[in-house]
Amino acid sequence: MEKNSQKSNHCGQTIPEWKRIHKKATIVDMHAHPSLKVSIFNRGLGKRFKATRFFNPLSVRTDFPKLKDGGVDVLWSTVYAPERQIYQECKFVNVMRFIMPCRWRKIFGRPYFKVTNDMLDEMEKQVAKAKDKRTGKPFAKMAYSVKELD
């Protein structure tokens, strides 16, 4: 098939081949960490956040509206508790101790297993409450087994 092969839609508009492939494919984002922003900065994923071109540790790069707009069907997200040593490498995180002491203790003052389980619980709550404002339908659902992905 030619690289620039195109077809028309029902309105007579030309649709590039890559768009047709994208529409038919199952798109999986395997590198996103929304649970960190939810847990550390209490950010909701059902709301659209504007990303800047500059590094901002408080920004949310992944939210449900952006994933929907991008045609992402599956978000394969890793949930993990940040290492306690991160404050030595990232000065901003070190400052968090003083400006957000409760959050600091919540993330860095407890056992990793407890922190990770709480992060999973918070993600489940985000998924449950995030609805598309236009349709009222949920943006996402959690899958607890491979069988649920069929």
Rosetta blueprint (number, residue, H / E / L):
1 M L
2 E L
3 K L
4 N L
5 S L
6 Q E
7 K E
8 S E
9 N L
10 H L
11 C L
12 G L
13 Q L
14 T E
15 I E
16 P E
17 E H
18 W H
19 K H
20 R H
21 I H
22 H H
23 K H
24 K H
25 A L
26 T L
27 I L
28 V E
29 D E
30 M L
31 H L
32 A L
33 H L
34 P H
35 S H
36 L H
37 K H
38 V H
39 S H
40 I H
41 F H
42 N L
43 R L
44 G L
45 L L
46 G L
47 K L
48 R L
49 F L
50 K L
51 A L
52 T L
53 R L
54 F L
55 F L
56 N L
57 P L
58 L L
59 S L
60 V L
61 R L
62 T L
63 D L
64 F H
65 P H
66 K H
67 L H
68 K H
69 D H
70 G L
71 G L
72 V L
73 D L
74 V E
75 L E
76 W L
77 S L
78 T L
79 V L
80 Y L
81 A L
82 P L
83 E L
84 R L
85 Q L
86 I H
87 Y H
88 Q H
89 E H
90 C L
91 K H
92 F H
93 V H
94 N H
95 V H
96 M H
97 R H
98 F H
99 I H
100 M L
101 P H
102 C H
103 R H
104 W H
105 R H
106 K H
107 I H
108 F H
109 G L
110 R L
111 P L
112 Y H
113 F H
114 K H
115 V H
116 T H
117 N H
118 D H
119 M H
120 L H
121 D H
122 E H
123 M H
124 E H
125 K H
126 Q H
127 V H
128 A H
129 K H
130 A L
131 K E
132 D L
133 K L
134 R L
135 T L
136 G L
137 K L
138 P E
139 F L
140 A L
141 K L
142 M L
143 A L
144 Y L
145 S L
146 V H
147 K H
148 E H
149 L H
150 D L
